[in-house]
Amino acid sequence: MLNLTDAAANEAHAFRTMFAARKRVFIDLLRWDLPVLAGKYEVDQFDNQHADYLILLDENGEHRASTRLLRTDTPHILRDMFPVLCPGPVPSGPATREITRFCLDPRLTAAQRKVARNELVTALVQYALRNGVTDYTGVAGLAWYRQIRTFGWQCRALGDAVTHDGQMLVGLHISIDGNTLEGLKQAGCFAEPIIEMPAARGGAA
């Protein structure tokens, strides 16, 4: 169970369960070629002091869903690894964040994953509204991008899909404003996060 009197321990545990879940999803299931720390955590060069994280937990403090948010005035994935996905200027600035490592725990059932997904999408919008973020960018597989577009927010492709390592990838842009939460509700994708770690910066396993 969560120890509500020890915020530091809760946060450290949340980071460990998140990095372990990322390994299960992105390395074990999706077979991405990514570094592994201590044989069980997926951690890369973007997990640094500039990254923010949203982590959803169950009642025992275990990972349900998470995502990493990167500033766009420092190195990030779209600009520095996949600039071909954005033929024009890559959206950037203090009010723009890049969504990366959107992770739903594979131990959840399909129904539980959908609930966790909706909570994480809602948390992303709430984070943006609380922190003056007006734009999100990201890199997604074409099938995932098509799902993201249905969540009720304003989402568009930054360019044509491009094949990379046998997968069609899309650079995407999401606009956030005072109407976005209502859009999620109308699309059936609004769900208030139940147990969410406060947005934490610069974690390590």
Secondary structure as the mmCIF struct_conf table of DSSP 4:
data_model
#
loop_
_struct_conf.conf_type_id
_struct_conf.id
_struct_conf.beg_label_comp_id
_struct_conf.beg_label_asym_id
_struct_conf.beg_label_seq_id
_struct_conf.end_label_comp_id
_struct_conf.end_label_asym_id
_struct_conf.end_label_seq_id
TURN_TY1_P TURN_TY1_P1 LEU A 4 THR A 5
HELX_RH_AL_P HELX_RH_AL_P1 ALA A 7 ARG A 22
HELX_RH_PI_P HELX_RH_PI_P1 LYS A 23 LEU A 29
TURN_TY1_P TURN_TY1_P2 LEU A 30 LEU A 30
STRN STRN1 VAL A 36 LEU A 37
TURN_TY1_P TURN_TY1_P3 ALA A 38 LYS A 40
STRN STRN2 TYR A 41 GLU A 42
TURN_TY1_P TURN_TY1_P4 GLN A 45 PHE A 46
BEND BEND1 ASN A 48 ASN A 48
TURN_TY1_P TURN_TY1_P5 GLN A 49 HIS A 50
STRN STRN3 ALA A 51 LEU A 57
TURN_TY1_P TURN_TY1_P6 GLU A 59 ASN A 60
BEND BEND2 GLY A 61 GLY A 61
STRN STRN4 HIS A 63 ARG A 71
BEND BEND3 THR A 72 THR A 74
HELX_RH_AL_P HELX_RH_AL_P2 ILE A 77 MET A 81
HELX_RH_3T_P HELX_RH_3T_P1 PRO A 83 LEU A 85
BEND BEND4 PRO A 87 GLY A 88
HELX_LH_PP_P HELX_LH_PP_P1 PRO A 89 PRO A 91
BEND BEND5 GLY A 93 GLY A 93
TURN_TY1_P TURN_TY1_P7 PRO A 94 ALA A 95
STRN STRN5 THR A 96 LEU A 104
TURN_TY1_P TURN_TY1_P8 PRO A 106 ARG A 107
BEND BEND6 LEU A 108 LEU A 108
HELX_RH_AL_P HELX_RH_AL_P3 ALA A 110 ASN A 131
TURN_TY1_P TURN_TY1_P9 GLY A 132 GLY A 132
STRN STRN6 ASP A 135 GLY A 141
HELX_RH_AL_P HELX_RH_AL_P4 LEU A 142 ILE A 148
TURN_TY1_P TURN_TY1_P10 ARG A 149 THR A 150
BEND BEND7 PHE A 151 TRP A 153
STRN STRN7 GLN A 154 ALA A 157
BEND BEND8 LEU A 158 GLY A 159
STRN STRN8 VAL A 162 HIS A 164
TURN_TY1_P TURN_TY1_P11 ASP A 165 GLY A 166
STRN STRN9 GLN A 167 SER A 175
TURN_TY1_P TURN_TY1_P12 GLY A 178 ASN A 179
HELX_RH_AL_P HELX_RH_AL_P5 THR A 180 ALA A 187
TURN_TY1_P TURN_TY1_P13 GLY A 188 GLY A 188
BEND BEND9 ILE A 194 ILE A 195
STRN STRN10 GLU A 196 ARG A 201
BEND BEND10 GLY A 202 GLY A 202
#
